[in-house]
Amino acid sequence: MRLIKTTLTFLLFSLSVNTFAQKPTDVLVTINDSIYNVADFERLYTKNLDIIADESQKEIGNYFNLYKIYKLRLQNAYHLEIDKLPAVRQELKSYRAELAEKYFINEKELDRLLNEALERSDFEIKASHILVAVDELAQPADTLKAYNKALEIRSKLLNGMSFEDAALKFSDDLSAKNNKGNLGYFSVFKMVYPFESGAYTTKIGEISLPVRSNFGYHLIKVYNKRATPKVKNIAHILVEAKNMNDVEAKKKINEIYKRLEVGDTFYDVAFHFSEDTYTRDKGGDLGVYNEGSLNIEGISDIVYNLNFKGAYSKPFFSQYGWHIVSVTNIKDRPTKEELKENFLRKIKSDSRSKILEKNLIHHLKEQYHFKTNHENIVKTIKLLNREELLNDPKVESNLETEMVLATYANKKITAKNILEHIYSSANQYAFVKTDELLIEKAFDVYSLRKLKEEYNNNLEVNFPDFAHHLNEYKEGLILFNFLEEKIWNESAKDTLALKNYFDEHQSNYLQPAYFIGEVYVFAKKSDAKAYNKLLNIKYPIKEVDFPMVYKYQGRFLLDDKRLPKNLDIKTLGQKAIKHNNNYYVFYIRDRKETVQPTYEEVKSKVLSDYQNKFEQQYNNELLKNAKINVNENVLNQLKAKYNKKTLN
């Protein structure tokens, strides 16, 4: 009996494992006779997961509904031949050319740059610089002049001139007037590659030799090198002040700090006391901190030294006033393996790509087994008709002109190819001094062109990710043109429907009531009533005589989370209002009741809302008329695979 139960358990376990082992090629859904597999769905889902704003749409079932609508729209767009429109074809051609450029790289050099970037990502550099500007395509004499000027400045620095003074006096970087050349901390990919390399290879306390970038020559002084910190979410409390000597502001920030010291949560203190209206309602939340992303003087070192969740700083002063910063969440930096894909994309698109381009010809010759017949190249020199160069002479086919100069990928380059290339591009070669140099240059140019053509024509085959990116862009382009033409423009033309929509939904466009003034919060009803009475008779009041829990001032909407609910704008200020065991007193300086705007005043918002409705109706019509067969077993496997991840 035990053997039977064990066998049964094993069979059930095996069935469970097989159930969750769906393959990329498994059919997920058939829509109007078009088949879509697991790989297609997963590719779109995982790519869009991080940019989906609505958390509910990350649930596989909800996303699958969006996926069906997406495919139905696309089918409709192809049926209407949107993909054949000249404008769509031209834009897709341009995008393919742009996308293809990033694939013309040497893999060995790419690996070297990747490993270098990964190593540098472990550290941040604090540095200053002085720029001697010179154009990237400047004449050699101008380039040398700029280089020598940079050397002269460096000599002054080595002889005792302060870097800050030199930056103010000599730097062509306009920001030096404000920062005196100080760039703060930065890590890999934050600066152009030559500058980054100069900074990472200069020792702490030293000044680099002139470093050439596309901006000119840089002198770089490195002040510090520190380990790259963990990823931190931060929040802050702000008390505005014009200078450090603002007594009231300093007193207020110290009182706020005392609340934190006695155990009040940072969220609550920020919610009630921070003067940053943009973050106050979120407990001061500033999101993920990235070095240099916040223009708050002094914040870099302070955040760096807060190394556990819940840690908060002492009050510090910036150009905005007094701050207290707290770490609300902290997690380890991505591993090198996790960084690789992102770094590869950056390498292909930043200034490192120029290094990759220099190695292109060598890389392609290796890949396509390029072989040159130097003897035949020399023979081709005698076939060149230099006198008729500008008259585009015809090249006849014969034994001499068909001789092979090079082979690659089972193809060949002949003397005829090179001669025709020269004659069709005569202006490019007319001023080359000798026939030997002309043939050599033309052979190199033509060979590179043919190798690049071969490589380019096979990108979709050799690089599945290239094919996916191109197809995604094509589908997006087709859908955008379809939606613009058939939905957005169509709905915008129907002025009567727009006006009717506004009439039916006027309440959606009400301008909310608000008041301007002060709100005083008391723990005792008697204090609140007395304070409210004194306010109403305009009696001069000393706030210190009344123990308040909180005080707010400014412009308030009635749905402000700090205020009691269901306030009446008309009667506000007449009496104290009880809320959450506290008593609220309002001093109103100005108030505006809810206003119903005219159609013309909110026309753009009405159009947007109506287009959303029009689009939803269109989606429903597509679903209603479509033939959709879902493989529920595969869909359930995907739900089991992903929904648990998104919940975590």
Residue, then its C-alpha position, 0 to 999 in steps of 0.5 A: m500500500r505504501l508503495i502504491k501511495t509513493t508511486l502515485t505521489f511521484l506521478l502527481f509531482s511529475l504531472s505538476v512539473n510538466t504542467f509548468a514546463q511550457k515551451p516558447t513555441d507553444v501556442l498561447v492564442t489564435i486570433n482571427d487565424s493568426i497564431y501567437n506563441v508563448a515566446d511572443f507574449e513573454r517578450l512583450y510582457t517582460k520588456n514592458l513590465d518595468i514601465i507599466a504604471d498601473e500595477s493591476q496590469k502586471e497581472i498576467g490575465n489583465y496584461f493578456n487582455l491588453y495583448k489581445i487588443y494590441k494584436l487585433r489593432l495590428q491586424n486591422a492596421y495591416h488589413l488597411e495597408i498602413d504598413k505600405l504608406p510611403a511615410v511609414r516605409q521611409e521612417l522604418k528605413s531610417y530607423r533600421a539604418e540607425l539601429a543597424e549602426k550599433y551592430f557594426i562593432n568588434e566583439k573582442e573590443l566590446d568585451r574589453l570595454l564592457n569589462e573595463a566599465l564593470e570594474r569602474s562601476d565599483f567606484e565613484i570619482k570626485a573631480s574638478h576640471i578645466l576645459v581648453a575648448v577646441d573643435e573636434l575637426a580643428q586644424p592641427a595648428d589650432t589643436l596644438k595651440a590648445y594643447n600647449k595652453a592646457l600644458e601652461i595652465r597645468s604648469k601654473l597649477l603645479n607651481g601653486m595656483s589653486f585649481e578653483d582660481a585657475a578654473l575661474k580664470f582659464s576654463d572654457d566650461l561656462s559652468a565653471k563660473n558657478n562650480k569653479g570646475n567642481l563636478g562632484y562625484f560621478s561614476v562610469f557612463k556619466m562623462v564622455y569616455p576619454f574624460e572618464s578614462g582620464a579621471y579613473t586613471t589619475k591618482i587621488g590628489e594629482i592633476s592629469l596631463p591634457v585629456r582630449s575629448n570632442f570638447g577640447y582638452h581637459l585638465i582633471k584633478v581627482y580629490n577622492k575615490r570611493a566605493t559606489p554606494k548601495v541603491k537608496n530611496i530617500a525622503h527629506i524635510l525642508v524648512e525654507a530659509k534664505n541663509m544660515n542665519d535665519v533664526e526662525a528657520k533654524k529654530k523650526i528645523n531643530e524642533i522638527y529634529k527633536r520630534l524624530e529623536v523622541g520617536d516620531t516617524f519621518y513620514d509623519v513629521a515630513f507630512h505635517f512640517s515639511e515646506d516642500t509642497y511637492t513631496r510633503d503629502k508623500g512623507g517627503d519622498l524623493g524616490v531613488y537617489n542618484e548621484g548628481s540628480l538632486n541640485i541640493e548643496g551638500i546632499s551627496d556626502i550626507v546620503y552616502n553616509l546614511n547606510f541603513k533603512g530609517a537612518y536620518s541626518k542632522p539638519f544641514f543647510s543648502q541653497y533652499g534652506w534647512h533639510i533633514v534627509s532619511v533613507t526610506n529603503i536600501k538595497d544592494r547594487p545590481t550584480k555585474e551580471e545584472l549590469k551587463e545588458n544595460f552596459l552593453r547598450k550604453i557602450k554601443s551608443d556613447s562615445r566608446s562607440k568610436i573606438l569600436e568603429k576603428n576596429l570595424i574593417h578588421h573585424l569584418k575581414e575576419q568574419y567574412h574571410f576576406k582575402t586579397n590578391h595583391e598582384n591583381i591589385v597592382k595590375t589594376i593600376k595599369l587599367l586606370n584611365r586617369e585622363e578620362l576620370l571625370n568623364d565617367p568612361k565605360v568599363e568593358s568586361n574582359l579577362e583583365t577587368e574581371m580578374v579577382l582582387a578579393t574574395y569574401a563570403n563566397k563573393k568577389i571584388t573585381a578590377k571592373n568593380i573598382l574602376e566603376h567605383i572610381y569613375s562614378s565617384a571621380n570627385q572623391y579621387a581626382f586630387v589623389k596624387t598617384d595612380e597607385l594611391l588612388i587604386e589603393k584608396a578606392f579598393d579600401v573604400y569599396s571593400l569596406r562598403k561591400l563588407k558592410e553591405e553583407y553584414n547589414n543584409n544579414l543582421e536580422v538572421n545573425f541577431p534575433d534581438f535586432a529583428h525583434h527591435l525592428n519588428e517592434y518599432k515597425e508595429g509601433l509605427i504602424l499602430f501610431n499611424f493607424l490610431e492617429e488616422k482612424i481614431w484620434n483625428e476622426s474623434a477630433k473632427d466630430t465637434l458635435a459629439l465632443k460638445n455632447y460629451f461635455d454636456e453629459h460629463q460636466s461634473n468631471y471638469l469642475q474646478p475644485a474649491y480652495f482657500i488661502g490662509e492658515v490652519y491651526v490644530f489643537a489637542k484641546k477643544s477649549d484652546a481651539k474655541a478660544y483661538n477661533k474666537l480671537l481670530n474672528i474678532k481680529y484680536p492680536i494673538k501670541e501663538v506661544d500662548f496657545p499649545m498647538v499640535y500643528k500649524y499649516q499655511g498656504r493654499f489648500l484644496l478641500d481634499d488636502k489629506r492633512l485636513p478634515k473631510n467634507l469641509d464646507i468652503k462657505t462656512l469654513g472659519q466660523k467654528a472649530i472642527k473636530h477631526n481625529n481627536n484634534y480640533y482644527v481652526f481655520y483663518i481664511r484670507d481668500r476662498k473660491e467656491t467650485v466653478q463650472p468652466t465652459y466647454e471652450e475653457v476645457k476643450s483640450k481636456v474634453l477632447s482627450d477624454y472623448q478620444n479615450k472613450f472613442e478608443q475604448q469603444y473601438n477596442n470593444e468592437l474589435l473584441k466583439n467581432a474577433k475569433i479568439n481561441v485561448n489555450e487556457n492551459v498555457l495561459n494558466q502556466l504563465k499566470a503561475k510563473y509570473n503572478k507570484k513574481t509581480l506580487n513579490 
